[in-house]
Amino acid sequence: MGEIKFRGKNEENGEFVYGYYIKHQKITPYAMYHNEEDRKAHLECEHLIAKDGFSDWGLPKPLNFFKVIPETVGQFTGLKDKNGKEIYDGDIVKWGHANEYSRENPVKIAEVKINPDIQFHSQVGIFKFGSFAYADRIDRDLEVIGNIYENPELLKIGNS
């Protein structure tokens, strides 16, 4: 079983933050609401990534919390690409060979999606043209080239 961690884009600066994902309900819900607006206000959540802080002299490390954009939250798959980069849900990967002698295995580009039907982090669904394959069965030249939040145009290149 791989390490369970997440990433999400920080609301303040748009950079990815890595750590633990928390969906925090701001107000404790209660049984009786005065109107529909009250009910909706109590269901609002903050999406946070918690990350270890720094401490000196053996003191406990504080936790730092960062508000993230919920649509950008992705889980670590437990796999790394050929360069040692961690692969997250929402990454765009390529694999295959780009030379004239490898027509059977051309370069493919796809978005990484964790298959919710599989309980193991080592099995990651790669979706391309509606077909499904496991990343750990694709040859060893799998490489992260971007993600769907910052480089969505890469998927169009791969599908042309």
C-alpha positions as CSV (number, residue, x, y, z in Angstrom):
1,M,0.0,0.0,0.0
2,G,1.4,3.4,-1.0
3,E,1.5,6.6,1.0
4,I,-1.9,8.3,1.1
5,K,-1.5,12.0,0.3
6,F,-3.2,14.6,-1.9
7,R,-2.4,17.8,-3.7
8,G,-4.6,20.8,-4.6
9,K,-4.1,24.3,-6.0
10,N,-3.8,27.0,-3.2
11,E,-6.6,29.6,-3.5
12,E,-4.2,32.4,-2.7
13,N,-1.3,31.8,-5.2
14,G,-2.5,29.0,-7.5
15,E,0.5,26.8,-6.7
16,F,0.0,23.1,-5.8
17,V,0.2,22.2,-2.1
18,Y,0.9,18.6,-1.1
19,G,-0.3,16.9,2.1
20,Y,-3.5,15.6,3.8
21,Y,-6.9,16.5,2.4
22,I,-9.6,17.8,4.7
23,K,-13.1,18.7,3.7
24,H,-14.1,20.9,6.7
25,Q,-17.7,21.7,7.3
26,K,-17.7,25.3,8.7
27,I,-20.7,25.0,11.0
28,T,-22.1,22.0,12.8
29,P,-25.4,21.1,11.2
30,Y,-28.5,21.0,13.3
31,A,-32.0,19.5,12.8
32,M,-34.1,22.6,12.5
33,Y,-33.4,25.3,9.9
34,H,-35.4,28.5,9.7
35,N,-35.2,28.7,5.9
36,E,-33.5,27.2,2.9
37,E,-30.6,29.8,3.0
38,D,-29.8,28.7,6.6
39,R,-29.7,25.1,5.5
40,K,-27.4,25.8,2.6
41,A,-25.1,28.0,4.7
42,H,-24.6,25.1,7.1
43,L,-23.7,22.7,4.4
44,E,-20.8,24.9,3.1
45,C,-17.4,23.3,3.3
46,E,-13.8,24.5,3.2
47,H,-11.4,22.3,1.2
48,L,-8.0,22.2,2.9
49,I,-4.6,20.6,2.5
50,A,-2.8,20.1,5.8
51,K,1.0,20.0,5.8
52,D,3.6,19.5,8.5
53,G,5.3,22.7,9.6
54,F,8.9,23.2,10.8
55,S,10.0,23.0,14.4
56,D,13.4,23.2,16.3
57,W,14.8,21.4,19.3
58,G,12.5,18.4,19.1
59,L,9.3,20.4,19.7
60,P,6.1,19.1,18.1
61,K,5.6,20.2,14.5
62,P,2.6,22.4,13.8
63,L,0.2,21.7,11.1
64,N,-0.3,24.3,8.4
65,F,-3.6,24.5,6.6
66,F,-4.1,25.8,3.0
67,K,-7.4,26.5,1.4
68,V,-7.4,24.8,-2.0
69,I,-9.7,24.9,-5.1
70,P,-11.8,21.7,-4.7
71,E,-11.8,20.9,-8.4
72,T,-8.0,20.6,-8.3
73,V,-7.7,18.1,-5.5
74,G,-6.1,14.9,-6.6
75,Q,-4.9,11.8,-4.8
76,F,-1.4,10.3,-5.1
77,T,-1.5,7.0,-7.0
78,G,1.4,5.4,-5.2
79,L,3.3,5.3,-8.5
80,K,6.2,7.3,-9.9
81,D,7.1,8.0,-13.5
82,K,10.4,7.1,-15.2
83,N,12.0,10.3,-13.7
84,G,10.9,9.5,-10.2
85,K,8.1,12.1,-10.2
86,E,5.0,11.2,-8.2
87,I,1.8,10.5,-10.3
88,Y,-1.4,12.1,-9.1
89,D,-5.0,11.9,-10.1
90,G,-5.4,14.6,-12.8
91,D,-1.9,14.3,-14.2
92,I,-1.3,13.9,-17.9
93,V,1.1,11.2,-18.8
94,K,2.7,9.9,-22.0
95,W,4.2,6.5,-22.9
96,G,5.3,4.7,-25.9
97,H,8.1,5.3,-28.5
98,A,8.5,8.2,-30.8
99,N,10.6,6.6,-33.5
100,E,9.9,5.1,-36.9
101,Y,10.7,1.5,-35.8
102,S,8.1,1.3,-33.1
103,R,4.8,1.5,-35.0
104,E,3.3,-1.1,-32.7
105,N,3.8,1.1,-29.7
106,P,3.3,4.8,-30.7
107,V,3.4,7.6,-28.2
108,K,0.1,7.8,-26.2
109,I,-1.1,10.7,-24.0
110,A,-3.8,10.3,-21.4
111,E,-5.2,11.7,-18.2
112,V,-4.6,9.7,-15.0
113,K,-7.8,8.8,-13.1
114,I,-7.9,6.6,-10.0
115,N,-10.4,3.8,-10.6
116,P,-12.8,4.0,-7.7
117,D,-13.7,0.3,-8.1
118,I,-10.1,-0.8,-7.2
119,Q,-8.9,-0.5,-3.6
120,F,-5.2,-0.6,-4.3
121,H,-3.1,2.5,-5.0
122,S,-0.7,0.5,-7.3
123,Q,-3.5,0.1,-9.9
124,V,-4.3,3.4,-11.6
125,G,-6.7,3.7,-14.4
126,I,-5.3,5.4,-17.6
127,F,-8.2,6.5,-19.8
128,K,-7.6,7.2,-23.5
129,F,-10.3,7.1,-26.2
130,G,-12.6,5.4,-23.6
131,S,-10.4,2.4,-23.2
132,F,-8.9,1.3,-19.9
133,A,-5.5,0.0,-18.9
134,Y,-3.5,-0.3,-15.7
135,A,-0.5,2.0,-15.4
136,D,1.6,-0.7,-13.8
137,R,1.1,-2.8,-16.9
138,I,2.2,-0.1,-19.3
139,D,5.9,-0.2,-20.2
140,R,8.4,1.5,-18.0
141,D,8.7,4.8,-20.0
142,L,5.6,6.4,-18.4
143,E,6.3,10.1,-17.9
144,V,4.2,12.9,-16.3
145,I,4.1,15.8,-18.8
146,G,1.6,18.1,-17.1
147,N,-1.9,18.1,-15.5
148,I,-5.4,18.8,-16.6
149,Y,-5.6,22.0,-14.6
150,E,-2.5,23.8,-16.0
151,N,-2.0,22.0,-19.4
152,P,-5.4,20.7,-20.7
153,E,-4.2,21.4,-24.3
154,L,-1.9,18.3,-24.0
155,L,-4.9,16.0,-24.1
156,K,-5.9,17.6,-27.4
157,I,-2.4,17.0,-28.8
158,G,-2.6,13.3,-27.7
159,N,-6.0,12.8,-29.3
160,S,-5.2,14.3,-32.7
